[in-house]
Structure formats: structure tokens, C-alpha cells
Amino acid sequence: MNANSTEPEKQAAHDLEVGETYLSQNKFEAAYGRFEEAVRLSPGNPVACFRLAESLQGLQRLDEARLYYKRYLELQPQGHDAAEARKAVAQITLVLGKERP
């Protein structure tokens, strides 16, 4: 973080870091809590949205996961994880059926 970072941004970065550890251990509930807080503190953070979607998908909360994958794509349509996010949206849509308007 740079010197201009705000306290909420620093906390969001910390939550992301801890959440990444939980996610790598398939501790989806713990990861979800950290990523949810990171998104609350920094709603425009695409990585936080993507990781929140992954943790929700791990918890089988697919409709919510799809929303956050889409949010990531709104924020970063050509981002590092864009192809993976599009694939996840398509897979979730196949599982759940048609999207709601």
C-alpha cells in the first residue's frame, strides 16, 4: 500500500490477504467473512469481488457467487481473472438455469 492509502483500504488489503490463506485451505466460510468485509470496505476492488465470488461458490451459494463474478467483470472486463469469471458465470447459469432479469 502506498502512503496515500486510507485506513479502510489497508484493512481491506489485510482482509484479502487473510482470506486468500483461508481460500487456499478450502476454508470457504472463513474466507467468505474476510472477503465480504474487504468488499464492504472497498466496494470497487475487483480482486475482493472475485475472491468473494470464489468463496461463495465454494459454499454452494451460487446465485450470490454469480452476482460477484459479474461485479468483477463490470470493474475489470479485461482483468487478469476475466476469463475465469466469465466461465464461472456460464457454469453457474447452467446449474441454476436462466438468470433473473
N, C-alpha and C positions, 0 to 999 in steps of 0.2 A: 504494500500500500504506500502511496506517496504521502507527502507532508500535508496535502490538501484533503486527505480522506477525512470524512466525518466519523464520529463515533458509531452511528448505525452501520456505516459501510464496513468499518473494522469488525464489528460484531458479526455482520453478515458473512464476511470473509472467514471468520473463525468458525461460524456455524457450518459453512460449506466444507471447510477442511475436516471438521469432526464428522460431519455427515458422510463425506467421502470414505472415511475409515469404516464407518458402520456399513455403508453400502457394499464395500469390498468384502465384508464379512457376511453378507446377506442378512444383516440385522435391519430389515426393512422398516420396522416400527420406529426404532431409534433414529434411523436415517431420515425418515419422514418428518419427525419432530424437528430435527435440525434444519432440514431444507425448507420446511414450512416457515420457520422463524426467519431464515435467510430471505425468503420471498417477501415476508411481511416487512422486513427492514429495508429491503432493496428490491421493490417490485419490478424494476426494469432490468434486473440482472438475468440475462438469458441462461447462464450456467445454472443458477439457482432454480429456474423454471424447469430446465431439462432434468436436473437431478431429482427435483420433486416429482416429476412425472415418472422417472425410473423407480423411485421408491413406492409410489402409488401403484404402479404396475406390479411390483413385487408383492404388494399387499392385496392384489387382485381387485383393486378399486379402479377398474378400467375406464369408466366414464370420466372420472376425475383426471386420470392419467392422460387421457386423450386431450382434455382441455389444456393441460400444462405443456404437452408436446406442441400443441397448436400455438400456445402463447410464445413458446421458444421460437417457433417458426416466424411469428409476427415480428419478434425482436431481432432475429438473426436468420433471415431467409436463405442466406448463403453461408451460414456459420459452419463451424467445424463438425457439429453433430446434426446438421440439417438432414442429410440423407437418412441417418438412423431415426430421426424424429418422424420423417415422412413415412418410413417403413413401419414404425410403431403405430402411427395413426391408422395406416391401412390395415394392419393386423388386428388392431382393436376393433375397428369398424367391421371387419369380417366376423369377429367373435360376437360382437354386440348387435350387429345388424345395422340398419340405417341410422344415420346421425339425426339428432333432433335439430329442428330448424333454429 
